[in-house]
């Protein structure tokens, strides 16, 4: 039972990180608007700063995507190993 709970924990972590990825997407869209506004207004220093935040937000979004995928892969691998152990255990009974 504990091993199934561990697998579910990995899946839940993946979901939580996916939520952060989607939140980062929203934040990045806001930074894109700010960059556009700064370009329109000709405020170069603000544009540079907004671009920096935009770039870092997009990088974090990608990092979250990768990390969520790794947790999901881990959950799937863990599930396969649980199934193999249970199969072997049932065969020996």
Backbone as a ProteinNet text record, in pm:
[ID]
protein_1_A
[PRIMARY]
XXXXXXXXXXXXXXXXXXXXXXXXXXXXXXXXXXXXXXXXXXXXXXXXXXXXXXXXXXXXXXXXXXXXXXXXXXXXXXXXXXXXXXXXXXXXX
[TERTIARY]
82.3	0	86.3	191.8	279.1	339.2	375.5	436.1	336.9	208.3	107.8	92.2	100.6	92.7	212	329	449.5	431.2	377	351.6	254.7	149.5	52.4	115.9	209.4	281.7	360.5	425	499.3	404.7	289.1	190.6	141.1	115.6	69.4	176.3	301.7	409.9	412.9	395.3	392.8	278.8	162.7	47.8	73.7	132.9	161.3	261.3	361.6	462.3	400.9	310.9	239	159.7	99.9	25.7	120	240.4	339.6	380	390.4	425.6	317.8	191.5	82.8	77.2	105.5	110	223.7	336.7	449.9	413.1	332.1	287.3	206	118	37.5	127	223.2	316.5	397.3	442.5	519.6	436	309.2	221.8	208.9	203.1	198.8	327.9	442.8	570.3	579.5	524.2	524.2	447.3	334.7	255.9	336.1	406.7	486.7	599	664.9	771.2	713.7	599.2	536.2	504	449	415.9	542.4	649.5	775.5	831.2	819.8	865.4	783.8	653.8	562.9	592.8	624.4	650.5	794.9	881.3	1022	1103.5	1061.4	1135.5	1228.3	1346.9	1440.8	1486.2	1517.3	1566.5	1458.6	1333.8	1223.6	1201.1	1217.9	1203.6	1308.6	1430.8	1539.3	1507.7	1462.5	1427.6	1311.7	1208.1	1092.4	1132.1	1220	1269.4	1346.5	1423.1	1497.7	1401.2	1297.1	1196.6	1123.6	1091.2	1024.8	1111.3	1236.9	1329.2	1340.7	1357.5	1370.9	1241.9	1129.1	1000.3	982.1	1019.8	1009.2	1103.7	1222.8	1316.5	1261.8	1202.8	1143.2	1026.5	947.6	835.5	887	992.8	1051.8	1108.3	1174.4	1227.1	1114.7	1003.7	888.5	834.1	828.9	779.2	865.8	996.5	1089.8	1077.3	1072.2	1064	933.2	822.4	693.7	699.6	762.1	776.8	861.7	965	1051.1	975.6	894.1	814.8	714.6	653.6	558.3	628.4	745.1	824.2	861.1	902.2	936.4	815.7	699.5	577.5	546.4	559.2	531.5	631.2	757.7	861	837.2	807.2	780	659.4	555.9	438	470.1	553.9	592.9	671.5	757.9	834.7	744.8	647	550.9	475.5	431.1	358.9	446.5	573.1	664.2	686.9	704.3	724	599.1	482.5	357.2	335.8	370.2	357.6	447.5	572.5	666.4	621.3	570	522.3	403	311	193.1	229.4	330.7	375.1	439.4	504.7	573.5	480.1	360.3	263.7	194.9
-119.8	0	125.6	123.9	240.6	275.7	175.2	201.5	267.2	231.3	296.9	442.9	467.6	604.8	686.7	624.3	693.2	731.7	640.2	668.7	785.8	785.6	895	1026.9	1020.6	1142.4	1200.4	1113.1	1159.3	1225	1164.9	1220.7	1356.3	1364.8	1491.7	1600.5	1563.8	1661.8	1711.4	1620.4	1658.7	1757.4	1730.1	1820.8	1958	1958.4	2086	2168.3	2102.2	2172.9	2219.3	2140.2	2184	2310.4	2320	2441.3	2561.2	2541.6	2649.6	2687.1	2587.9	2614.4	2701.3	2667.2	2746.1	2886.9	2898.8	3031.3	3113.5	3049.4	3118.5	3167.4	3090.1	3131.1	3260.2	3268	3389	3508.4	3486.3	3593.5	3638.2	3542.6	3576.9	3660.8	3625.5	3704.4	3848.1	3864.6	4000.3	4075.2	4008.3	4073.7	4110.4	4026.1	4058.8	4188.3	4204.8	4327.6	4449.6	4430.9	4541.3	4577.2	4475.9	4501.4	4580.5	4537	4605.7	4751.2	4771	4906.5	4992.9	4936	5011.2	5046.3	4953.3	4981.2	5094.6	5086.8	5188.3	5325.7	5330.2	5456.2	5502.3	5413.6	5450.9	5454.7	5379.7	5374.7	5252.9	5274.7	5165.9	5094.9	5168.7	5102.9	5014.1	5061.5	4978.3	4857.2	4877	4766.4	4658.6	4700.7	4605.7	4526.4	4595.9	4529	4431.1	4474.9	4388.7	4267	4286.9	4174.8	4074.9	4126.3	4038.7	3951.4	4013.4	3936.8	3837.7	3880.6	3792.8	3671.3	3694.4	3584.7	3486.7	3538.1	3450.6	3374.6	3438.7	3371.2	3258.6	3282.9	3178.6	3062.3	3093.2	2987.5	2904.6	2972	2899.8	2813.9	2866.2	2789.7	2661.1	2670.4	2553.1	2457	2511.8	2427.6	2353.3	2421.7	2356.9	2244.9	2270.3	2168.9	2043.7	2063.9	1951.1	1876.7	1950.3	1887.9	1810.5	1867	1797.1	1667	1671.6	1551.1	1445.8	1490.2	1395.4	1327.7	1404.1	1343.3	1242.9	1276.4	1185.2	1058.7	1074.5	959.6	873	936.5	864.1	787	849.1	782.2	660.7	677.7	566.7	452.7	486.2	384.2	312.8	389.5	334.1	240.1	280.4	196.6	65	70.2	-52.6	-145.6	-88.7	-169.9	-231.3	-156.2	-210	-328.3	-309.3	-416.9	-541.2	-521.9	-635	-706.9	-632.6	-692.7	-768.7	-707.7	-774.6	-900.5	-894.5	-1011.5	-1123.8	-1088.9	-1190.9	-1245.1	-1161.5	-1204.6	-1299.3	-1264.9	-1349.3	-1483.8	-1484.1	-1608.6	-1702.6	-1645	-1730.3	-1782	-1723.6	-1769.1	-1896.1
0	0	0	79	88.1	-47.8	-126.1	-256.4	-352.2	-343.8	-427.2	-384.8	-255.7	-206	-256	-259.5	-309.1	-455.5	-534.6	-676	-688.9	-609	-611.9	-569	-475.4	-434.2	-551.1	-630.4	-747.4	-848	-867.7	-961	-910	-780.8	-722.9	-736.3	-717.9	-736.3	-880.5	-974.8	-1115.4	-1141.9	-1085.1	-1103.2	-1042	-923.7	-856.9	-938.4	-991.8	-1071.8	-1203.5	-1260.6	-1381.4	-1354.5	-1236	-1200.2	-1196.6	-1143.7	-1142.8	-1285.4	-1372.2	-1511.4	-1576.4	-1552.5	-1611.7	-1552.1	-1424.2	-1360.3	-1421	-1446.9	-1509.8	-1648.9	-1719	-1852.3	-1844.6	-1746.4	-1727.3	-1694.5	-1606.8	-1569.7	-1691	-1772.3	-1892.7	-1988.7	-2003.5	-2090.9	-2041.3	-1909.6	-1853.8	-1883.2	-1869.4	-1899.1	-2047.1	-2134.2	-2277.9	-2302.5	-2234.1	-2248.1	-2200.4	-2090.9	-2036.6	-2132.7	-2189.8	-2288.3	-2405.5	-2455.3	-2568.1	-2532.7	-2413.3	-2369.3	-2361.3	-2307	-2295.3	-2432.2	-2527.6	-2663.9	-2724.5	-2702.6	-2756.3	-2697.4	-2568.1	-2499.1	-2511.6	-2562.4	-2581.1	-2453	-2353	-2226.3	-2229.1	-2286.2	-2313.1	-2185.8	-2081.2	-1959.8	-1898	-1899.2	-1849.1	-1939	-2068.4	-2163.4	-2136.6	-2112.1	-2083.6	-1956.8	-1854.9	-1728.9	-1749.2	-1819.6	-1844.9	-1927.6	-2025.1	-2105.5	-2019.7	-1923.4	-1832.6	-1753	-1698.3	-1623.2	-1714	-1833.7	-1929.4	-1960	-1989.9	-2022.4	-1906.7	-1786.8	-1670.5	-1640.8	-1660.3	-1639.5	-1740.6	-1865.3	-1967.9	-1938.2	-1887.8	-1849.9	-1733.8	-1636.3	-1523.8	-1571.5	-1662.2	-1716.9	-1781.1	-1856.6	-1920	-1815	-1714.1	-1606.1	-1534.6	-1509.2	-1445.9	-1534.5	-1666.4	-1760.4	-1754.6	-1755	-1749.8	-1617.2	-1507.9	-1376.1	-1358.7	-1404.8	-1396.4	-1475.9	-1591.8	-1674.1	-1605.6	-1536.7	-1465.3	-1351.8	-1279.4	-1171.9	-1228.7	-1342.3	-1403.3	-1453.2	-1512.1	-1555.3	-1436.2	-1328.1	-1206.2	-1152.8	-1153.6	-1107.4	-1194.4	-1325.7	-1417	-1398.7	-1386.4	-1364.3	-1232.2	-1131.4	-998.6	-1005.6	-1079.1	-1095.5	-1164.2	-1268.4	-1337.4	-1245	-1163.3	-1070	-963	-916.5	-819.5	-881.3	-1006	-1074.5	-1089.6	-1126	-1142.6	-1010.3	-904.2	-771.6	-729.3	-748.1	-711.2	-794	-922.5	-1010.4	-959.8	-930.5	-880.7	-746.2	-662.5	-531.6	-544.7	-635.3	-657.5	-720.7	-805.9	-870.4	-771.7	-670.7	-572.3	-462.6	-453.4	-350.3	-386.8
[MASK]
+++++++++++++++++++++++++++++++++++++++++++++++++++++++++++++++++++++++++++++++++++++++++++++

